[in-house]
């Protein structure tokens, strides 16, 4: 696998491909300045990012769309160079709401289609298949599904399209080795969210887990390559064929997080980083712990 800043797409089970690094765009709306996401996306495109991970519920798809259209208009990229992943929020699961939810996103983004659309729970999958058939999305996938929920879909009679990805928390402190094997066996790629250990907002993050980027092992490997712990954490996932979507709205860090194609970890270092796994997640979504489909009662 020869991944470069110019060419770092990997294959999906439906014949499409996805850039292995994307810019995460969730930022607490209350404390994020209007326009910060717009600026970040423009900088990221200049740096070389071609994949953006967003959602209607993040409240900034208009900014993402505006930035992308400006970069298309000035000739930096074409729509086809870019990859956008959107998400169906929980309240839009009834099948009759699915298309209108996507259409809201398309309108904000000013796109004719998006590349990948994800849902959180199994109920709406049939309706997502219809969006793919209508050409409004290129690929469909899921997010925060545990093994049981994923297999529920895979074993569903009449399933037309398998999910291409499962977007789940994944980083050196939560490496998900068993779940990765299962996803691999089904040809489902993992998109690892919170690849840097999240923003540590105690409202939704388990801050009892130490900060990933302060980890001494990651930092000592980073020193060897004159890289940062963040770059080592991202490179580790790349070498496992896991897609990373680090969020940053800071120009220096957006650039830094993309500079992961010019070094590689040895197999010994891959093992050492794998051993940092704590089997604990930063993002527990405890506000939904009483929901019958709460996905995190099981480790995976
Ligand atoms: P900022 O947007 O100010 O750069 P994750 O992607 O795991 O959710 O982590 C996102 C958090 O990590 C954000 O708070 C982001 O802040 C910060 N961050 C992003 N890139 C880096 C980096 N290279 N070094 C340190 N912190 C980073």
Boltz pocket constraint, residues with backbone or C-beta under 6 A from the ligand:
constraints:
  - pocket:
      binder: B
      contacts: [[A, 24], [A, 193], [A, 194], [A, 195], [A, 196], [A, 197], [A, 198], [A, 199], [A, 200], [A, 213], [A, 228], [A, 230], [A, 231], [A, 245], [A, 246], [A, 247], [A, 248], [A, 249], [A, 250], [A, 253], [A, 254], [A, 256], [A, 257]]
      max_distance: 6.0
